[in-house]
Amino acid sequence: MNKKAIKACKTVGIAVGSVLVGVLVLIVTLVLAFNLVLNVGTRDELKDVKGVNLGSWLVLEHWMTPEVFDGTEGYDEYTLATRVPHEEYERRMKLHRSTFITQDDFKKMSEMGLNTVRIPIPYYIFGDRDDLPFIACIDELDNAFDWAEMYDMKVMIDLHMVYGSQNGFDNGGFSGVCTWPQLTEEIEYTLGVLERLSIRYGHREGLLGIQPLNEPMISDTPWMEMGIPYTYKPVDDEMLKNSIAPSLDFVKEFYLEAYERIHPHLAEDKWIIYHDGFQMWNFIGFMKDYEGVAFDTHVYLFNVENQAGLKSPEWHTAFAWGNSVLMRLIGKYVPMMVGEWNLHSNYALGEFNTLEERGEYYKQCAKMQSALWERCNAGYTYWNWKLGSGAQSASNYAWELEKAIEYGWIKI
């Protein structure tokens, strides 16, 4: 090797060394900063919430309860309701709602140590919309309150589905589109539904709180560039053409208006629990001077795998830990909870061949995550209590808290 080459190597080596030192200094600085954050006191009013979601009961998710869709062209709530004869749609929905979740489920949840259920509901819950063939489910929510109070549990009402969708996800009932933020009359209707719910349940012993909107997709990116219509098949071409994700300002304004409509009807021990729109950092200190306000975040380990391709125990821990840092920053001002989380990961399914091996990893993940939530004084509701018969498989067990507790992966 000649002198120029040696000199060049030395120069590159010095440069690389400088970068590594810089990265190391940055990491040390961030760790120290985060440790300071983690020592900040947080509100703890929701720390004892240990619960579970009742997903795909009153708002369908095809992958969770595919048996409801058997033999139809439906792939979400909207397409099922509009692509089968109304009598058949009504028959399927009534059968599903009366059998998927029953009083026995509440009894079992209570016996397992759970004290809260988060119940996703649709905007048409009262059955007063004659523009679409959806059928009411307010009686089922009434039953849930009766059962919860019977077993000394609390209910968190989660408005999961609004007309036209707030995110385009299939779990919001309208796949691949997002028109609700542009529909003034629908926004007002949504606020009216929230107010009616607060009047109906605001002083029920079993109410923990009301979530005005699940997972709004906050973005300034054009809808097609976000890629959601490619992930979730759009339900309607006209809706797709008019789809725009809600802005941060829109979501904050809606949250403030929802507070004005809901809070006057709630007892003092009830909460209005807002979702962070996957942007916790934008809600630090938001509504900190309002009474009865709390925040909810959703932390799924597979998100860091799907979005960044990072599949390992170390990345799972880093992802959950990073979220917990933001939780503490918000929790300094308002109580925090983790409204959705679970043990499912692509890493576990790909790395381990048997359920027993996966179970050991699930135990580690459960211990790691629950310890972080506890350190943040954040309660939680796991997603989900159970899956339908059409989704039952060993690869899906980590989605079901009923199974996770029975297999000893989670201890309540």
N, C-alpha and C positions, 0 to 999 in steps of 0.2 A: 504494500500500500504506500503511495507517495505522500509527500508532506501535505500537499493540498487536500488530499483525501482525509488524512489524519486530522488536519485542522478543521475540515468540514464536519467530520464526525464529532470532534470535540465541541464545535459550535452547536450542532444539533443536540448533543448530549446535554450541554448546559441549558439549552432552551427547553428541552423535555424535562430536565430536572427542575427548572424554574416553574414550569407548568404544574408538575406534580407537587412541588412545595406549595404553590398557590392553591391548588385543589385541597391539599391537606389542611392548610390554614383556614380555608373556607369551611371545610367540614367541621373542624374544631370550633370555629366561631359559631356556626349554626347549631351545633350540639349545645354549646354553652348558652346561646340565646334561647333555644328550645327548653333547656332545663329551667331557665328563668321563667318562661311561659308556664311550664308545667307546675311551677310552685305558686302560680297565681291562684288566689282563692276563687272558687266557682260557686254559683247558686246550686242548691242541692234538693230543691223541692220535689224533683221527679226521680231522685236516685233510687227509690225503692220500686220503681216500675219494673216488673219482670213479666213480660207478656209475649203475645204471639199475634200474628195477623191471621185473619180469616179471608184470605184472598181467594178469588174465583168462586165465591159464594153469591154475593149480590152484584158483583161486576165480574163477568166471565173473562178468563184467560185461556185461550184455546189449548196451549201446551199443558196447562195444569189439569184441565178437565175436558179432554178431547172427546170423551164419550157423549157429552151434551151435543156435539156437532156431528156425530156419526151420520153418514149418509146425506149430508148437506154440502152446499158450496160455501157455507159460512166459515169465516176464519177469525172473526172477532164479534163483539156484541152487536154492532151495527149491521154487519152483513148477515148474521144469523137472523136478526129480526126482520130484515127486508128481503131475504131470498128464500124464505119458506112460507107456506100458508100460515096465516096468523093463528089459526087454531092449533096447528102443530107446534109453532113457536111457543105459544102459551102453555101447551101441555108439557113440553120439554122443560121450560123454565120452572113451572110449578113443581114438577117432580124433582128437579135438581135442588131447588131451594128448600124443599121439605125434607130431603134426605141427606144432603151433603154435610150440613151442620145442624145438630139437634141438641136438645137438653143434655143428652148423654155426653156430648163433646165438652160442654161446659163443666159438667161434673168431673170428667177425667182431667181436664186442664187444671181445675182447682186442686184435685188430689195430687197432681204432679208438682204443685207449688206455684203455679202461675196465678197472677193477680190482675192481669189486664188483657183485654183483647182490642186490637185495632181493626176496625171493620171498614173496608173499602165499600163505598156506596156510589150509586149513579145519580145524576142530576134529576132524573125522572122518578125519583123514589116515591113521590106522592101520587103518581099516576094521573097527573092533570095535563099531560101533553097529548093533544090529539093529532099532532102533525107527524108522529112516528108511532109504530106499533108496539113500543116498549110497554111493559106492564109494571104496575106499582110493586114496591117491596117494603113499604113502610110497616106492614104487619110483621114481617120477619125481623126488622130492626126492633120493633116493640118487644117481640119474643126474646131477642138477644138481651135487652135490658132486664127483662123479668128473670131470665136465667142467670145473668151476671149477678144481680142482686141476691138471688137465691143462694149463690155460692160465694158471696162476699168478694166479687170481682168488679173491676171497673171497665168501662167502654170508652174507647177513643173513636169518635166518628171521623172518618177520613173521606172527604169528597174526592173520589178517585176519577170520576168520569164527568166531563162537561160536554155540552153539545159542540161538535166540531173539533174537540181535543185541544189541550194545552201543551201537548208534547209530541203527538204523532206516534207514540208507542202503542203496540197492540193492547197493552194492559189498560189503556185509557178508553177503549171501546171503539175508537175511530182510527184505524191503522193508517199510517203514512201521510196524514194530513194534519194541519193545525190552523183552523180558521176562527176558533173561539175568540182570540184577542181582538179580531176585527169586527165582531158582531155585538154592537152596543146593546141590543135588546137581549141577547143571550147572557151578556155579562150582568145585566140588571136582573134577569131571571135567576141566575146563579146566586146572586146576593140575596134575592128573595127566598130561595130554598134554604140558604144558610140561616137566615133570620127565623124561618119557620121551624127549622131543626132546633135552634137555640130556645125558642119559646116552648117547644114540645118537651125537650129533655134538659133544659138549663138548670132545673132544680131537682132532677132525679138523683137519688143517692148514687146510682151506678155510673154516672157520667164522670169521666176523667177530663175530657175536653173535646174540642172540635177542631179539625184540621180543614181550613177553608179551601185548600187546593193541593193535590198531590203532584209532586215532581214537575212543576212548570219548566219548560225547556227555554231557559233564558239565553238569548243570543242576538247578536247584530249581524250574523252571517245569513246570507240568502238561503231560503229553505232548501232548494235543491242542492246547494253546496254542502249543506250539513249531512247529506247522505241518508237521512232517515227514510225518505221514500224508496230507497234501494234496499234498506234493511227490512222495512215493513211495507207490505203491499198496500198502496193507496186504495181506499174504499170508494173513491169517487173522483173522476177527472176534474170536475168543476171545483170541488173542494181543494184538490191538489193545486190547481192553478192559482187559487186565492190564499194559499198557505203562507203564513209568516210567523216565525217564533216570537213570543212576547219579549219585549225589552225589559231590562232591569227596572227602569223607571215605571213601566206599566205594572210589573209585578208588585213593586213596593206600593204604588198607588192603590192597587186592588187590595193588598193586605191591610192598608190603612182604612179603606172603605169597609172591608169585611169586619174589621174590629168595631167600627161604629154601629154596624148592623147586629153583631152578635153579642158583644159584651154587656149591653144593658139588660139582657135577659138571662145572664148566667149568675148562679150563686157564687159567693166569694171564693170558694175552694175549687172552682172549675177553671180550665185553661183554654186559651186559643193558641193552637200549636201550629206554627208555620214551617213549611218545608223550605230548605235553603236553595232550591233550584240548582243544586250541584255547584253552587258558588258561595260556600260559607264565608269566604273572605269579604264578600260584598255586603254581608249582613252583620258584621261586627259592630255592636252598639246600636243597631237599628231597633227602634221602639223600646229602648232601654228604660224610658220613663213611663211606660204604659203598664197598668196593672193587669195581671193575669196572662201575660204573654210568655210563651216558651218557643223553642226552636227544635226542629227535627232534622236529622241528616240520615242518609242511607249509605251504608258502607258494605260493598260486596267485594270480596277478594278477587273474584274473576274479572272485575272491572279493570284492574291494573294489568291483568293478563290480556284482555281483549283490546284495550286501548294502546298499550305500550309493548305488548308481547313479552312481559316480564313474568316468568313462571318459576318461582322458587320460594322456599320458606322465608328466605331473607327479604325478598320483595314483598311477600304477603305482610310480614311484620312491619316493614318500612311504610307500606301503604296505610295500614291500620293506624300506625303510630303517627304518621303525618296528619291523618284526619283527626286524631285525638288532640293534636296541638291546636288545630283550628277550633275544635269543639271547646277547648278551654278558653280560647280568646272570646268566643261568643258567650260562653258560660259565665264569664265574669259579670255579665250584665243581666242575662236571662237564663232560666233553667234550660238544659239541653237533654235530648233523648235521641236514641238511635232507633228510628221508626222501622227500618228494615235492615237486616243483616242475616247472614247464615254461614254455613261451613263449606258450601259447595265451591269447588275450584277445579279448573281444567288440569292443574298440576297433579292433584290427588288422583284424578281419574286416569291420567296418563302414566303416572309414576308407579302406582301400586296395582297389582293384579287381583287382589282379593279384598273383600269387604272388611276383613279383619285388619289388614294392613292400612287400608284407607281410614278405618276407624281410629287407629292410633294417631294418625296425622290429624284427623278431625278433633280429637281430644286436645292436642297441642294448640290448634287454632282456636278452639273454644276457650281454653284457659288464657291464651294471649289476648284475645279480643275482650272477653269479659273483664279481665284485669284492667285494660285500658278504659273501658266504659266506666268501671267503678272509680278509677282515678280521676275521671272527669266529672264524677257525681252525676252520671247520665244513666237513666233507666233505659230499657230496650224492649222492643217487640220484634221477635224473630219472624222472618218470612220463610216458611208459612206453617200453619198447623198441620195440614195434610194435603195430599194430592188426590185427584180422582182415580177411579179404577183404571182408566185408560192411560194414565201416566205412571203407574206403579212399576218401579224397577229398582234394582239395587244401586244403579248409577244415579238415581234421583233421591235416594234416601236423605242426603244431606240437606235437601230442601224442606224436609218435614221435621218439625220439632218433636212431634209425637214419636217418630222413629229415633231421633237423636237422643231423646231422654231414655227411651226403652233400651237402646244399645249402650247407654252409659257414656255417650260422647259429651253430653252436657249435663251439668248438675245445677239445679235451680236452688 
